């Protein structure tokens, strides 16, 4: 996922064979002489916990650019216009380790030198001006089904990604989808059951940028920047997050999984020095049949921020900028996708259409909506080249259309549909 807003806004080794573990040799009889005794049964030596663990470390670099067309942009004098941009997107450094006992992964990203982070927003415009640690975690495999992971990692709220969009959906905007926080997580995965439970004392750290508390990848509750009207100064702590997923159908061709998720945490306000709460529940169905895939999800978010002023909204931040969201509401999301057989063409294609709507509780708040029609193009040669193309239609969506960013996800923007086209193209070394 990556930003489309203008701030004021990507991993196993088999156990060593028995011959490599030092099995004892079986003596043979001298040539031409009868054997007088049976050869002894070989006795393997004690297992060496270090030598038995053969791991694999993969290092990668991703370089991406982007092309954007914004059909509802605003010029420097406030005039409505359509704008187009071709610019740098990001460089990502990735490390992945896996063995029969341990695993781990990390990714660090560099942004800047693009139209998103331009001089009009207070940036100097050089690569790396905005950077952050996306995730960094290590884990141990307790058994074939059980594992424990520690570090900055995806929180176990439903699946890591809810749809096919590189931009994610409105669930990301509201801090529910693809969130990376600091903590510990237990996971049990069998053929038909997944159970995950984690405790996260705090959010992932903000690293380098010009925002007050937003130089990170995820959407996290945070301290507002000065430009944000009705911004709050909050921090999310002591998060208990988990999910249970069960395979209802799995016959090879057709799969259907049901997932129930829960999220409970405390919300500290730096102004009032009071502690509020956050409760989020979600239920989803994820299925596939041949080349087709689909997902339907509904979630309920209830946040009590204990702000000194308005308590019906709270500030979140990510990608080096902050905006407000409605504190309470219900979110509904659905997607249908299909893998397209491209024959002898040098790339695979996945096409999808999804729709999400956040229905806000507060009187007078306008609901936020997004419709996304997109395709993911992946080269068949090791998948090193990947292109994401998306047509976005948003209403009161912070990421689509000028004038919606600061309060579109809270009170709402101008309640009009906005359109944008985005293409992200990258090479994965």
N, C-alpha and C positions, 0 to 999 in steps of 0.2 A: 504494500500500500504506500502511497506517496501523496504529497500535498498537491492540491489544484487551486488552492486559495492564494491570495496575496496578503501577506501580513501587513498591518497598518502603516498576511500569509501566502533469502534465499541457502542426507548428508548421512564394511561389517566384516569381519574376518572369521573364517571357520576355525574350530578348535584344531590344535596340532594333531596330525595323524599319529596312530599308536607307534609307528616306527620312529617317529621323531621324539618319542617320550622315553627312549632308552630301554626297550624290551630286551631281556637277557638272551644271549645266544644259546641255541640248542646244539650240544656236542654231537659229532658224527663219528662213525666207526672207521678205522683205517681201511684204505682201499684194498679189496681182495680178502679181507678177514671178516669172519662172522661176528656180529655184535653179541655180547654176552649180557648186556643190560639195556633196559629201555632208556631212552633219553629222558632226562628229568623234565618235568613240567615247568615251563618258563614262569618266572615270578617277576612281575613289573616292579620297578623301584617306586618308592614313595613319590606321590605327585609333587611337583615343584610348582608352587602357586605363582611364581614369577614367570618361569619358562612356559607354563601352560597358557598364559595369557598373551596371545599374539595380536597386537592391535594394529590399526591402520589409521594414519593421519592424512587427511586431505586438506590442502590449502587452496583457496580460490580467490580470484579477483573478478569483480563485475564492473563493467563500465556502461553507463546508460545515458541516452539522450532523450529528448522529448519534443513533440510538436503539438501545439495547442491552438485551437480556434475557439475564441470566446464570443458567442453571438450576442451577449448582453453585457458588454463591457462598458466602461465609462472613461472618457478622455480626461485630460488634465484640467479642462475647464468645466467638467461635469456633464459634457455632452455624451449622449448615448452613441455607441459605435460597436462595430465588430472588429476584434483585434486578432492577430495571428502571431505566433511566436515559435521559433526554433531555437532550442537552447540545451545546454548541459543539464543533466538531471542529478546523477550521483555516481560515486565510486564506492564500492563496498568490498571490504576485506573479510574473508570468511575462513574459519578453521573448524574442521569436524573430525572427531576422534571416535573410534568404536573398537571394542574388543569383546571377548566372551564374558568379561566381567565389568568393564568400565566403559563409559561413553562421555562425550562432552561436545560442546559447540560454542562458537562465538562469532559475532559479526559486528563490525564497526563501519559506520557510514560517514561519507563526506558530501556535504551539499554546499551550495553557493554558486556564484558566477552564472546565475540564471535569471530570467525575467521575474521569477517568483521572489527571489531575494535581490531586488534591485535597489538602486540608490534612492528612489522615491520612498522606500520603506525604511531607510536609514542604514542600508548596507553599503559596504565599499565595493562589493562585486568580485571577489576572488574565490577560487575553489577552496573548500575547506573552511570557509568563514562560518558555516554552520556544520557541526559534527556531533555525533553522539554514538554511544554504545547501544546497539539495538538489543542484543542479548549476549549473555556469557554464563554458561552453566556447566556443571559436571555431575555425573550420576553413577550409580552402582546398580548392577543387575543382581538382585537378591535370589532370583530363581528364573526359570524360563518365562514366567508370567509376571513377576513382581520387580519393581525398580523404585529407586529413590533418587530425586534430582534436587540439587542445591544451586542457587544463584539467580541471576536475572533471567527469567524464563517466561514462556507463555503461560498465562494463568489458565486453569482448567475449567473454563466456562464454556460449555458446549464444545464444538470443534474450534481449532485454531482459526481456520478460515471458514466463513459461512457461505461464500459464493465464489464465482470465478473472477471477479473484478480485481485488478491490481490496486484499485482505489479502495477496496472493500466496500461496504455499504453504510447506510446510516447507523448501523450498530457500532461501527468504528467511531463515527462522529460523537456518539453518546457514551463512549468509553466502555463498551461491552465486548466488542469483537477485537481479536488480536491485540490483547493487552499484555505487555511484558513488565512484570514486577519482581521485586527481590524477595525470595523466600525459599521454602522447601516443599516438595511435592512427592506424594506416594502415588504409584500407578500400578494397577493390576489389569493385564490384558490377556484374555483368552480368545478362543475362536468366536464366541458369541457374547462376551461380556467385557465391558471396560468400566473400571472404577478408578476415579482420580480424586484426590483430596489434597489441598495445599494450604499452608499458612504463610502469609506474606506480610511482614511487619511494615513494609513501605513500598513506595513506587520505585521504579528504576531511576537512577540519577540523571539530572539535567547536566549536560556537559558544556558545550561551547556554542554561543550565539549571542544575540543582543536582547532577547526577551528576559523577563524576570525569572521565569521558572518553567520555560517551555522547550528547551533544547534537548528533546527526547523524541523517540519514535511514537510511542503509544499516546493515546488520549487519556490523560490522567487529571484528576482533580488537583488544582494548583493555585498559586497566587497570581492574581490578575495583573496584567500590564497596565501602565498608566493611561493608555488611550481607551481603555474599555469602560464604558459607562455601566454603572451598577455592578462592577466587578467585585468579586469576593476574594478573601484571603484564607484559603482552606488547605488542608492536607489530609489524605486518606491513610488510615493506619489499621494494623491488626486485622487484615483481611483473611477470612476463612472462605475458600472457594472450592467447589467440587462438582462433579457430575457423575452420573451413572448412565451408561449407554448399553442397550441390549439389541441383539440382532433378532428381529422378528421373522425375517425371511432371508435365507441365504442358500440358494440352490445352484450357484454358479453363474446363471444368467441373470437372475433377479435378486436384488438385495434391498432390504428395508431395515433401517435402524431407528430406534426411538431413543432420545436423549433427554434427561431431566437434569437441570443445573441449578445451583444456588450460590449466592454471593452475599456475605454479611460482613460489614466492616464498621469502623468508627470514623467520624469526620470531625477533625479538630479545626476550630476557627481561631485564627491568630488575633483577631480584633476583640472578640468577646471572651476568649480563652475558655470557651465552652465546647463540649464534645457532643456532636450529634451522631447520626447513624445513616447507614446505607443498606438497603435490602433489594436484591435483584433475583428474580426467579425466571426461568426459561424452560420451554419444552419445544422439542423439534422432532421432525421426521425427515430422514435423509435416505433417498433411494436411488437405485440405478437399474436399468434394464437394457442390456446390450450397450449401444452407444449413447443411450439417453441417461440423464441424471436429473435429480430434482431435490429441492429442499424447501421445507416450510417451517417457520419458527415464529413463536410468539413469546414475548418477555414482558415482565412488569418491573419497572424501576421506581423505587421510593427512597428519596434522599431527604434527610433533615439536616441542613447545613449549619443551623444555629447562627445565622448571619446577624449582624447588628441591624441591618435594614431588611431588604427583601429576602424572604425565605423560600420563595417559589422558583428560584433559579440559583445556579452555582457556576463558578468559573472552572473551565478545564483548559488544558493546553497540550500542545504537541507540535512538532516541526517548527519550533521557535516562535510560536504565537499563541495567544489565548483568546477564548471566546466564551460566551455564556450558553448554558443549556438549561432546559426546563428540569426542575428537580424531580417532578413526578409525572409519570405517563406510562403508556403501554405501547410496545413496538411490535409490529407485524412485518414479516419478511418472507418472500417467496422467490425461487429461482428455478428455471428450467434450462438445461443445457444439453448439447449433443456434440459428440466427437464426429468429425466429418472425414470420410475416407477420401484421401487425396490421391490415391493411386501412385503414380510414378513421380509426382511432384516432390520437391525436396523438403517439404515441411508438413507437419501435422497441424490440424486446425480444430480448436474447440470453440463453439459459438454458444452464447448464452443470453438470456434476458431475465432481469430481475426487477423487483419492485419492493420498496420499503416505505413504511409510514410510521412516524412516531406521533401518537395521539396524546396530547398534553392535557393534564388535569386542570391547570389554572385557568380561571375564567378570562376570556379575552386573548389567550394565547393561540396563535394559528399553528395548526399541525404542520410538521415537516415531512416532505415526500421526496422520493427519488426513483426515477425509472432509468435503467441502464441496459443498453443493447451493445454487446461487445463480442470480440473474438480474440483468441490467443493463438498466435502463430509460432510454432516451435520447429526448429530445423531438425531433420531426422539424423543428421550427422552429430551424434552425441548431445544434441540439444543445446549447443553452445550459443546459438542465436535465437532470441525470443523477442516477439513483438506483441504488444498489447494495444488493441484499438478499441475505443469506447465512445459511444454517443450518450451523453448524459442529459437528462431532463430533470430539473430540480425545482421545488417550490419551498421557499423558506429553508433552503439548504445552504449551509455555510460555504460549501465547496463549489456551488454552481451559481454563477451570476454575481455581478457587482452589487454591493450594498447589502449582502445577506450574511456576511461573515460574523460580525460581532454579536448579533442577536437573533439570527435566523433560526437557530436551534432552541432558542428561549421564547421570547414573545412572538418571534416570527419576523420576517422581513416585509416586503411589500405585497406578499401573498400572490405573486405572479409567477408563472412558470418561466424558467430560464433554461437556456441550452448551451452546451459546450461539447466540443469534440477533442479527444486527447489520444495521442499515440506515444507509447513508451517503447523504445527500441534499445536492446542491450546485447552485449557479448559477454559470455560467462567463461572466463579462462579456467 
